[in-house]
Amino acid sequence: MSRVCELTGKKAMVGNNVSKAMNKTKRKFDANLIKKRFYIPEEDKWVTLKVSTSALKTINKIGIAAMLKEARAKGLYK
């Protein structure tokens, strides 16, 4: 499975390593993802999601049900 947040859609970005001599070589900035289990009381089940740490902070703020609702509206989570 690719390294993409299942709730926000965040994925790797491409940039450059820049040396002291200003030589540039391509590199990849991976998203900060963790695998986490969440309990959804509305559906009475556990789900395992690969989420970014910023999405985890949002889940702590607004709740998993609201976050899943937003992700479904965007077409990121089924």
N, C-alpha and C positions, 0 to 999 in steps of 0.2 A: 504494500500500500504506500502511496506517496506521502510525503511530509506536508500535508495540508490540514489546517484546522477545520474540523467538521462543522463548526458553528459560525465562524467568521470568514472562512475562505482564505485566510492568510497562508502564503506559501513562500518559498525561497525567492530571494531577489539576487540579481547579478550586479557585481561591481568590480572594483579594481583593488589589488594590493599595490600600494605606492611605496617604493623604496626611498631611501634618503636621497638618492640620485634622480628621483622622479621617474624611475622606470615603472611601467604599469603592466601588471599581469592580471588576467581575469581570475575572479574568485566568486564564491557563492555565499550569501548570507542566509543561513537556514532560519526558519521560524522557530521560536522557542516553544516547543510542543511537549506536552506530557499526556500520558494515558491515564484516565481517571474514570472511576465508576461513580455514577450519580443515581440516586433514587428519585423516581418521579411518582409522587403520591397520586396524581390525577389518573395515571395509567396503572398504578400499583405494580411497578416493575423497576428493575435495575437496568441501566444501560451503561456500556463502556464507550467512552468517547475519547478521541485524540483532539485535545483542545490546546490553544495557545494560552500562555500565562495571563495575557491581557483579557482573554475571554473568561478565564477563571475568576479574575477580579470582578468582571461584569456580572458573572453568575452569583458571586457573593453579594453583590449590590442589589440586583433586580430579581434574582431567583432563576432556577433552571427551567421552570415552566415558561416564563416570559422569554427567556433566551432561545428555547426550542421553537417557540411560536415565531420569533423574528427570523430564525434560520430557515424554517419551513416557508415563510413568506418570500424569502430571497431565493429559495430553491436549493439551499445547501444541505439540508437534512430532510430525510423522508419520514 
